[in-house]
């Protein structure tokens, strides 16, 4: 039972880490758009989109 709990905790940590990275990207996107720095904003947007697509694919296998 404890092994399963450890696995779930590790899974929750991976999800939290990933979501935290998204928050940081979104903050950068906001700042870059406000400052009219479109190239860095575009790259961050592309990175975010790629990761979100990977999450969608991971949902099929519950692979977090």
C-alpha positions, -999 to +999 in steps of 0.1 A: +000+000+000+028+024+009+045+017-025+013+028-043+012+059-022+048+067-031+040+063-068+010+086-065+030+112-046+057+110-073+030+114-100+015+144-083+050+160-080+056+155-118+022+170-126+029+200-102+063+205-117+049+206-152+021+230-143+046+252-126+066+254-158+035+264-176+028+292-151+063+305-157+059+303-195+026+321-192+041+349-171+069+353-197+044+354-225+025+381-208+056+402-201+068+398-237+035+407-252+031+437-230+067+448-240+059+440-277+087+415-277+070+391-301+097+367-311+104+355-275+066+354-269+061+333-300+088+308-289+073+305-254+039+300-270+052+273-292+069+256-263+037+257-243+016+244-271+040+215-277+039+205-240+001+208-239-002+185-269+021+160-252-001+161-221-032+154-243-014+124-257-004+113-222-040+113-211-047+083-233-022+062-213-025+080-180+012+084-183+023+112-161 
